[in-house]
Amino acid sequence: MAEEPLPDWPPGTVTILATAGPEPYAIPISTAVRAGADRVLLALGAERGSLSRLRERERVALTILAGGDVACTAHGVARVVADPLEGLDGVVGVAIDVERVQSHRRPTFAIDAAVGWHWTHDAARERDACVRAALAALARSDTPRV
């Protein structure tokens, strides 16, 4: 369990998932949800390169910058816990069991707001709602830890 618990952040916060490969690789993720003091669930497209990389090298980092002065990186072990995510072909559920939360908060600055974004297509907005509902159900289930 991480010494410092994960902070809370608003749904839809854009986080940055870093995976390892021949080079470090980072992508924005909008589906990361806090599933406990030391656990994050997120969804990835089944064809994403990041999914391939985390299957090969399970150590990842997830940077979270949100309003309310949330600024941290969660370091841990990622694994697929739902393939596919319930009711969603082509979407995989991933759990990150957080070992360490690296705080980026400093007395010299504050995070005022997260990255602002929105879906521009109704179908994408509806699919996102389905992904979030499936992740919430997964968070309520007793999926085994790494």
TORDRENFI-446671 format. One line per field, with one value per residue (C-alpha): chain; x, y, z; residue number from 1. Coordinates in Angstrom, 3 decimals. Each point is the difference from the previous one (the first is absolute). Layout:
residues N
chain: (A:...) .
east: (X:...) .
north: (Y:...) .
up: (Z:...) .
resi: (NUM:...) .
***
This chain:
residues 146
chain: (A:A:A:A:A:A:A:A:A:A:A:A:A:A:A:A:A:A:A:A:A:A:A:A:A:A:A:A:A:A:A:A:A:A:A:A:A:A:A:A:A:A:A:A:A:A:A:A:A:A:A:A:A:A:A:A:A:A:A:A:A:A:A:A:A:A:A:A:A:A:A:A:A:A:A:A:A:A:A:A:A:A:A:A:A:A:A:A:A:A:A:A:A:A:A:A:A:A:A:A:A:A:A:A:A:A:A:A:A:A:A:A:A:A:A:A:A:A:A:A:A:A:A:A:A:A:A:A:A:A:A:A:A:A:A:A:A:A:A:A:A:A:A:A:A:A) .
east: (0.000:1.212:1.210:-2.045:-3.545:-1.197:-1.845:-3.528:-0.442:-3.062:-1.388:1.375:3.259:2.616:2.899:3.251:0.873:3.698:1.064:3.429:1.218:3.057:-0.697:-2.218:-3.482:-2.772:-3.616:-2.950:-2.691:-3.462:-1.375:2.188:-2.097:1.115:-0.975:1.475:2.882:2.488:-1.829:-0.933:-2.171:0.079:-1.106:2.191:-0.852:0.974:2.237:1.915:3.775:-0.059:-1.999:2.596:2.807:-1.590:-0.695:3.755:1.253:-2.540:1.611:-1.794:-0.443:-3.213:0.276:-3.098:-0.366:-3.431:-1.691:-0.049:3.791:0.343:3.482:1.587:1.333:-1.134:2.686:-0.997:-0.747:-2.638:-1.880:-3.002:-3.004:-2.764:0.528:-2.319:-1.452:-3.574:-2.195:2.662:1.724:3.421:0.412:2.137:-0.176:3.368:0.771:3.023:0.956:1.772:3.200:1.031:-1.671:2.483:-1.397:0.773:-1.628:2.216:-0.677:1.103:-2.873:-3.518:-1.853:-3.090:-1.647:0.380:0.277:-3.335:-1.431:-3.292:-1.293:-0.921:-2.148:-3.138:1.044:3.359:-1.736:-2.394:2.826:1.936:-3.012:-0.083:3.740:-0.390:-2.937:2.003:3.013:-2.246:-1.425:3.532:1.029:-2.904:0.923:2.700:2.534:3.155:3.085:3.399) .
north: (0.000:3.487:2.129:2.969:-0.772:0.973:3.317:0.318:1.550:0.865:-2.477:0.598:1.541:-0.394:-1.937:-1.081:-3.711:-0.770:-3.466:-1.411:-1.375:0.646:3.622:1.438:0.648:2.175:0.462:1.985:-2.127:1.351:-3.142:-0.333:-0.472:-0.297:-3.459:0.299:1.586:-1.999:-1.047:1.578:-1.507:1.207:-1.082:-0.348:-0.846:-3.606:1.122:2.668:-0.246:0.924:-3.147:-2.143:1.695:-0.428:-3.665:-0.426:2.364:0.382:2.961:3.242:3.548:2.024:3.777:1.697:3.795:1.251:2.982:0.148:-0.013:-3.680:-0.576:-3.435:-3.031:-3.475:-2.644:-3.634:-3.245:-0.185:-3.035:-0.777:-0.854:-0.041:-0.956:1.216:2.445:-1.094:0.645:1.877:-1.762:1.423:1.556:-1.553:0.686:0.562:0.218:1.818:-1.144:3.084:-0.511:3.642:3.369:2.707:3.377:2.950:2.549:2.866:3.084:2.150:-0.911:-1.441:-1.985:2.069:-2.216:-3.194:-0.205:1.068:-2.325:-1.418:-2.585:1.474:-2.933:-1.352:-3.626:0.602:1.701:-2.952:-2.550:1.921:-0.229:-3.776:-0.282:1.964:-2.166:-3.172:1.349:0.943:-3.541:-1.412:2.246:-1.346:-3.614:-1.810:-0.287:-1.628:2.113:-0.604) .
up: (0.000:-0.824:2.935:-1.239:-1.188:-3.436:0.014:-1.362:-3.436:-2.079:-2.555:-3.472:1.223:-2.704:1.528:-1.659:-0.127:-0.456:-1.130:-0.784:-3.301:-2.124:1.000:2.745:-1.336:1.445:-1.090:1.336:1.670:0.843:1.652:3.125:3.134:3.613:1.242:3.476:1.869:-2.067:-3.157:-3.327:-2.711:-3.586:-3.430:-3.081:-3.572:-0.721:-2.864:1.969:0.015:3.686:0.727:-1.792:1.906:3.425:-0.742:-0.595:2.712:2.761:1.776:-0.880:1.219:-0.097:0.380:1.386:-0.197:0.991:1.537:3.773:-0.009:-0.956:-1.430:0.278:-1.835:1.037:-0.561:-0.039:-1.721:-2.728:-1.206:-2.109:2.177:-2.637:-3.639:-1.326:2.474:0.770:-3.037:-1.964:-2.853:-0.724:3.466:2.743:3.741:1.691:3.723:1.352:3.482:1.290:1.960:0.341:-0.415:-0.942:0.986:-2.267:2.301:1.072:2.111:-2.943:-2.363:-0.142:-2.665:-0.785:-2.578:-1.957:-3.773:-1.484:-2.641:-1.256:-2.463:-3.372:-1.194:1.655:-0.589:1.700:2.935:0.367:-0.229:2.647:2.335:-0.581:0.710:3.246:1.101:-0.703:1.923:2.937:0.038:-0.142:2.912:2.065:-0.771:1.892:-2.819:1.315:0.577:-1.591) .
resi: (1:2:3:4:5:6:7:8:9:10:11:12:13:14:15:16:17:18:19:20:21:22:23:24:25:26:27:28:29:30:31:32:33:34:35:36:37:38:39:40:41:42:43:44:45:46:47:48:49:50:51:52:53:54:55:56:57:58:59:60:61:62:63:64:65:66:67:68:69:70:71:72:73:74:75:76:77:78:79:80:81:82:83:84:85:86:87:88:89:90:91:92:93:94:95:96:97:98:99:100:101:102:103:104:105:106:107:108:109:110:111:112:113:114:115:116:117:118:119:120:121:122:123:124:125:126:127:128:129:130:131:132:133:134:135:136:137:138:139:140:141:142:143:144:145:146) .
***
